[in-house]
Amino acid sequence: MKYLIIGLGNPGSEYENTRHNIGFNVLDELAKELKVDFSLDRTAFVAHAKYKGKTLVLIKPITFMNLSGKAVNYWKQKENILLENILVITDDLALPFGKLRMKSNGSDGGHNGLKDIQATLNTNQYTRLRFGIGSDFSKGKQSDYVLNKWGKEESLALPERIETAKSFILSFCAIGVQLTMTQWNGK
């Protein structure tokens, strides 16, 4: 069985360690744990890993956030992965910093990456792991906030929250979305 795990972010050094790139950060740490390396292939940096007898295809799209659907659809088709085996890791302004919540479907919540994925796949019936980045910004400064680097306190707490995000992902692949949500949402 194959799983497509997508970490959303923007390519380029100017976006490294920004709030909007938490999906990339989580996948980088997951790849280290699974002892695999990313390589550039078409629309994404890709790594293939094994976990409990399953194949995990990890992708970090290079299409930029607003065109993430193109990479997701390409790798879904190329690897012949079922919709229910897709998991998207994304930043979320509606959740406080570090709060993690898995959802099996739902709206894009105003997130342009999710909006493009839903438009490209023509459905919102895919799982997403929302990583809270908080909303500590002035009116009209949302873009600056998500594209800024983490604050000092956030940076100190980030490794533990990324560890928890990795646990969500591996649980999703091992026991499925419903049991994972029951076991991990709220932690």
C-alpha positions as a printed Julia matrix, in Angstrom:
187×3 Matrix{Float64}:
   0.0    0.0     0.0
   1.24   3.48   -0.91
   0.76   6.81    0.84
   1.4   10.27   -0.59
   2.57  12.66    2.12
   2.73  16.28    0.97
   4.43  19.03    2.94
   3.33  22.45    1.73
   5.78  25.32    1.42
   7.62  27.48   -1.05
  10.96  26.55   -2.63
  13.98  28.8    -2.22
  16.29  29.85    0.58
  14.32  33.05    1.24
  11.4   30.9     2.48
  13.4   28.51    4.69
  12.23  28.38    8.31
   9.21  30.58    7.68
   5.8   29.82    9.14
   4.36  29.09    5.7
   6.98  26.36    5.15
   6.17  24.21    8.16
   5.06  21.4     5.83
   8.56  21.29    4.34
  10.14  21.35    7.82
   8.02  18.45    9.05
   8.85  16.34    5.99
  12.56  17.13    6.3
  12.53  15.77    9.85
  10.42  12.75    8.87
  12.85  11.93    6.04
  15.75  12.04    8.53
  13.92   9.64   10.85
  13.12   7.26    7.98
  16.69   7.61    6.66
  15.79   8.78    3.16
  16.94  11.74    1.1
  14.98  14.05   -1.17
  15.84  14.46   -4.82
  14.33  16.8    -7.39
  11.96  15.05   -9.78
   9.59  17.0   -12.01
   7.24  19.03   -9.79
   8.68  18.29   -6.34
  11.5   17.19   -4.11
  10.65  13.52   -3.57
  11.72  10.77   -1.19
  10.49   7.18   -1.03
  10.45   5.45    2.35
   9.21   2.22    3.87
   7.25   2.14    7.1
   5.59  -0.95    8.57
   5.48  -2.62    5.14
   4.0    0.42    3.42
   5.54   2.77    0.88
   5.53   6.45    1.76
   6.07   8.93   -1.07
   7.1   12.21    0.55
   6.86  15.31   -1.62
   7.73  18.96   -1.19
   6.2   20.73   -4.23
   8.4   23.22   -6.08
   5.36  24.75   -7.78
   5.02  27.38   -5.03
   2.19  27.29   -2.52
  -0.55  28.68   -4.77
   0.01  25.96   -7.4
   0.47  22.97   -5.05
  -2.33  21.03   -6.74
  -0.25  20.47   -9.86
   2.44  18.56   -7.92
  -0.08  16.66   -5.79
  -2.04  15.51   -8.83
   1.11  14.57  -10.77
   2.46  12.35   -7.95
  -0.97  10.91   -7.15
  -1.25   9.76  -10.77
   2.4    8.71  -11.21
   2.44   6.59   -8.04
  -1.18   5.42   -8.45
  -2.15   6.49   -4.93
  -5.72   6.37   -3.66
  -7.29   9.63   -2.5
  -7.8    8.23    1.02
  -4.02   7.64    1.25
  -3.14  11.3     0.68
  -2.07  13.5     3.6
  -1.26  17.21    3.25
   0.71  19.01    5.98
  -0.05  22.71    6.06
   0.25  25.82    8.2
  -2.95  27.14    9.75
  -3.59  30.68   11.02
  -6.83  29.63   12.74
  -4.98  27.42   15.24
  -2.71  28.69   18.02
   1.0   28.11   17.55
   1.91  24.43   17.77
  -1.65  23.1    17.91
  -2.02  20.12   15.56
  -5.29  18.9    14.14
  -5.96  16.2    11.56
  -9.08  16.4     9.41
 -10.28  13.84    6.89
 -11.91  16.5     4.67
 -13.15  20.06    4.75
 -12.8   23.51    3.31
  -9.56  25.16    2.33
 -10.02  27.65    5.19
  -8.69  30.44    2.97
  -5.36  28.66    2.47
  -4.24  29.11   -1.15
  -2.29  25.85   -1.24
  -5.3   23.82   -0.1
  -7.55  25.82   -2.43
  -5.42  24.84   -5.43
  -5.23  21.18   -4.34
  -9.02  21.03   -4.01
  -9.53  22.69   -7.38
  -7.04  20.37   -9.09
  -8.29  17.15   -7.48
 -11.9   18.38   -7.75
 -12.62  17.3    -4.17
 -12.05  18.26   -0.56
 -12.13  14.61    0.52
  -8.46  14.22    1.39
  -6.74  14.26    4.77
  -4.83  17.26    6.02
  -2.69  17.81    9.09
  -3.08  21.43   10.13
  -0.12  22.9    12.05
  -1.11  25.99   14.02
   1.03  29.06   13.44
  -1.16  31.49   15.36
  -2.45  34.82   14.14
  -0.36  37.41   15.94
  -0.35  40.04   13.2
  -1.91  43.42   12.48
  -4.77  43.81   10.05
  -3.51  43.57    6.47
  -0.21  41.97    7.53
  -1.16  38.29    7.12
   1.16  37.73    4.17
   4.12  39.26    6.01
   3.34  37.12    9.06
   3.21  33.76    7.28
   6.32  34.53    5.22
   8.35  35.64    8.27
  10.74  33.47   10.25
   9.62  31.92   13.53
   9.93  34.01   16.68
  12.42  33.09   19.42
   9.89  31.32   21.68
   8.33  29.54   18.72
  11.75  28.34   17.55
  12.41  26.8    20.96
   9.07  24.94   20.98
   9.16  23.93   17.32
  11.23  20.69   17.56
   8.78  19.09   20.01
   5.76  20.1    17.9
   7.43  18.72   14.76
   8.01  15.42   16.63
   4.29  15.28   17.38
   3.46  16.05   13.73
   5.68  13.12   12.67
   3.74  10.88   15.06
   0.47  11.99   13.43
   1.84  11.12    9.98
   3.19   7.7    10.91
  -0.03   6.9    12.77
  -2.07   7.9     9.69
  -0.06   5.45    7.59
  -0.22   2.67   10.2
  -3.8    2.81   11.54
  -5.72   5.22    9.3
  -7.23   8.65    9.62
 -10.14   7.94   12.01
  -8.08   6.19   14.68
  -5.3    8.76   14.3
  -7.72  11.63   14.84
  -9.13   9.91   17.92
  -5.7    9.18   19.34
  -3.79  12.37   18.44
  -6.15  15.35   17.92
  -5.93  17.56   20.98
  -2.35  16.58   21.9
